[in-house]
Amino acid sequence: MARLRIVFMGTPELARVTLQALAAEDGFQIIAVVTQPDKPKGRDLKLGPSPVKEFALTRQLPVIQPDRARNDQFLIALRDLQPELVAVAAYGQILPPTILDLPQFGCLNVHTSLLPKYRGAAPIQRAILNDEAETGVTIMKMDAGMDTGAIVAQERTPIRPQDTSETLHDRLAQIGAALLVRTIPDYVAGTLEPRPQPAEGATHAPKITKAEGLIDWNQPARSIWNRVRGLVPWPGAYTRLLDKPAPPLIKIWDSAPVERQGSPGVILEIDDAGIMVGCARDSLRILSLQREGGRRLTATQFQTGYSLKPGDRLG
């Protein structure tokens, strides 16, 4: 039986996991891998490949890196490849109709939310920030809109209290890769019919900005806890020690809400369990944190260097 000719498009680590799963299937032939151009990395800002390109090179898969998906030469090259299906995961650009309409079976996208919720660039972070109890992955047949295509398959997963956007990302990457591999054969065979997204319940997940990391202690402790979890590793949830000279910026890595009331932003208690700070409702126990330019420390280690005391203020 002929193998399904697939062009894969993706760039970051989540996409690498998907490509690896597709490449492991005997029934699929990855005829090309399309990823973003190399970008400066590290302190020396040398050009480095995307995770998808790194994997593709280890498997000797042909790599194409157009500056834009609408590049005429790229479109010609893609047409010459004659893919039967284009599989997409976090490619980083909106695909034009000339690509969407090219393959026999269209373009399938791995999106890390339960569409129509959280269309856009940051569905994983937004789900945690908004205190969702669950999220998941949608395999979508792409159309010209922003994550508006018909749903082919979905799989759910709970958002656990210990989850950060980093751990949830890794779990959804594995779920999405496995779901795509299971979905493609039935979709191509015509036994899995794409269904339009419901009109109700659509939300947008805009790109995260650094400014969103600033903690407002006049929010409930649970909201701040979700901010800490949802913004790991970037930009992180951060605050300042207001009672110190040249108030240093502090990034909070781990925390827990506590049912205790106190003035927002005021340190209530410091012990081996952490640094407890008042919020608009309840309090937040800081478990690990990092001074700007320093390294990540437990609350006990941090206290050794900074001699915090109850009554000190954060803001």
N, C-alpha and C positions, 0 to 999 in steps of 0.2 A: 504494500500500500504506500502511495506517495506521501512524503512528509509535508506538513503544512509549512509553506514559506512565510516566515515572519520577519518583519523589520521591527526592532525594538528601539524605543525612544525613551531616554531617561538620563538623569544626571547624578543625584546624591546617593547616599548609602541605602535609603529605602528602595530606590530603583535598582541598585546593585543586587539586593536580595531577590528582587523579582526576576531580573535577568538570569541570575544563577539558577533559579528554579526552572525557568523555561529551557535553559541550555541543557539541563539534566534530563529532559524528556526526549525519548527516542522519536516520538511522533512529530516533533517540531524541528524545523531547520531555521536557525537564525542566520539570515542571509546578509544582514548588516545591523550595526549598532550605531544609533545616532545620539550624540550627547553634546553638551555645551562646550565651547572652546576652552582650552586650558586657561586657568586663572592664577594670579599671583597667590602664593601660599607661604606661610612661615614668616619669620623675622626678616629674612633676606628677600622676601617677595619674589622668589623664583617661580616661573610658570610651572604649574603642576596639573596632572590629569584629574578628571573627576573619578569618583569611585567606580562608576560604570565603565569608563574607559580603562581603568586599571584592570578590572576583571576581564573585559573583552580581550585585552592584549594577552592575558595569560591563557586564554582559550583560542587565540589566533583568529578571532572574529573580526571581520572588516569594520573599521570605525570611520564614521563621517562626522565632522564637526562644523556645521554651517554657522555663520555668525547670526543668521536669522532663518527661521523656518520658512519664510517667504522668499528666500534666496533663489533666483531663477536657476542657477546651475545645480543647486541642491535638488530642486523639484524635478529637473531633467534626470539627474542621477537616480532619484527615487523611482521615477517612472520606468527607467530602464531595468531596475531590479525586479519589477513585476511582483511585488509582495501580494500574497493572498490576504494577509492580515497585518495591521500595524498595532503593536502592543505598546502602551504608554504608561509610564509611572514617573511622576514628578519630573517631567522634562524641563519645565521652566519657561515655556513660551506657549502662547495660544496658537493652535494649528489652523491654517487657512483651509477653506473648502477644497482647494486643489489637492490637499493631502487627505482630508477626511473622506473624499469621494473616490480616491484612487484605488484602494484595495478592494477585492471582491467582497470581503466580509467587513469592510470598514475598519474603524479604529476603536479598540477597547482600552479604557483607562482604568487604572487602579487608584481609587480616591479614598483617603483615610477618614471617612465619616459615613454616617448613615444618611445619604442624600434623600430628600432635598436639604437636610440640615447641614450647615457649615460648608457651603460652596466657597471656594477661594483658596488662598495661599496658606492659611494656618489653622486647619481644622483640628489638629491634635491639641495645640495649645489652647484654642478657644473652648474646646469641650471641657477641659479641666478648669479654666478660668471661670466658666459659667456653671460650675458645680454639677455637671451632668453625671448621672449614675452609670451610664453606659455610652459606648460609642461603637465603632465598627468599621468595616470596609465595604465599599460599593464597587462592583465592576460595572462600568457604564459604557454604553456605545456613544461615542463622542459626537456632538453636533457643534454648530458654530458658536453656541453660547458658552458662558463660564460655568462649567460643571452642571449643565442643564440637560444632558443627554439621557436617553432611556436607560433604565436600570435593567441589567442582565442578571446580576446575583448580588446578594448581600450576606454578610456574616457579622454577628454582634459579639461584643466582649464587654464585661463590666469594667468600670474605672475603679480601681482599688485604692484604698486610703494611702497605701505606700507608693502608688504610681506617681511618677513625674512625667513631664512631656518626653523625657529621654527614654524611660522604660516603656511607656505606652507606644512611643514611636517604634521601638524595636519589636514589640509584640505585634503591632499592626502590620509591620513590614513582613513578618513571617505569615500572618493570617492572610494578607493580601496576595502574597506570592503563591501560597497554596491554593487559595480560592481561584485565582486566575488560571492556574494549571488545570484545576478540576472543571472550570467553566468552559474553556475554549472548545473542547471536543463536542459537547452538547450544543453549544451555540452554533458552531460550524455545521453540525448535522441538522440544525433547524428544529431540535427538540426543546430548545430553551428560547422562548420568545421575549425579546426586550419589551419592557412596559414603561410607558411615560411616567416621569416623576409626578407625584401629586402636586397640585397647585398650592395646597395648604402646607404650612410648616417650613417653608423655605427660609433659610437664614444665610448670612454671609460671614465668612471668616477672613477678615482682612489681614494683611501682613503685620506681624508684630513689630512694634517700634521700640527703641531703647527707652523712650520716655514712659512707656507702660510699666517699666520695672520699678518706678518710684512708689514706695509704700505710703499709703494714706492711713495713718493710725486711727483716723476717725471712721474707719470701716469696721464691720464685725470681724472677729478673729478668724472665722471660717473663710471669709472672703480673702483675707490676707494670706492664710494658709494655702488656699487655692492658687493665689498669685505666685507664692514661692514655688509650689510644685509645677505650675504651668509654664513658668519662665526659666526652668532649668534646661539646658545650660546657659542659654542666651536669651535676653540680656541679663537675666537674674533679677530677683526682687532685691531692691537696695534701699538703704536709709542712711542717715547721718547721726553721729554722736554730737548732739548740739552743745553739750556742756564742756566740750574739749576745745582747746585752741585750734584754729583752722579745722573745723569739724570734719573728721575723716569720713569718707564714703565706705559704707559697710554693705557687703553682699550677703544675704542670708541663703544658705544652701538647704537647710533642713529645719523643720519646725513642727509644732503640734498645737492645735487649739485646746484651751483649758477653760473649764467653767469657773472662772473667777473674775470679779469685776474690779476695774481700776481705771485711773485717768488715762485717756488715749496717749500713747507714745511715752509714758512714764515707766521706768523699770520698777517693778513691784518687788521682785525677789530674785536672788542669785544663789543657786546651790548646785550640787553635783548633777541635778537633773537638767539644768539649763538656766537661761536668762528669761524671766517672765516679764512680758511687757503688756500694759493695759491697751485695750482696744475699745471701740464704741460699744461692742457687746462681747463679753467674755475677754479672755487674754490669750496671748500667743507665747508659747515657750519656744525660744530659739535654741536649737540643738547644735547646729554647726554654722559657722559664718567665716567671712574673709574680709580683711581690711584691704582697701584699694592698694595694689602693689604688693600685697602679702600673699600668704598661702592659706588654704582652707584649714580651719582649726575647729576643734570641739569648743563648746561654750566654756568649759573649764580651762582649756589651754588659752583661749582668748582672754579670759579674766585674769590670768597670771600676768599677761603683758600690759593690760589696760586698766586694771584696778577699778572696775565699774562698781557702783553702789546703788542701792535703792534710792529712787528719787531722780537719778540721771534721766535725761530726756533724749528720745530719738525723734527724728523728723526730717 
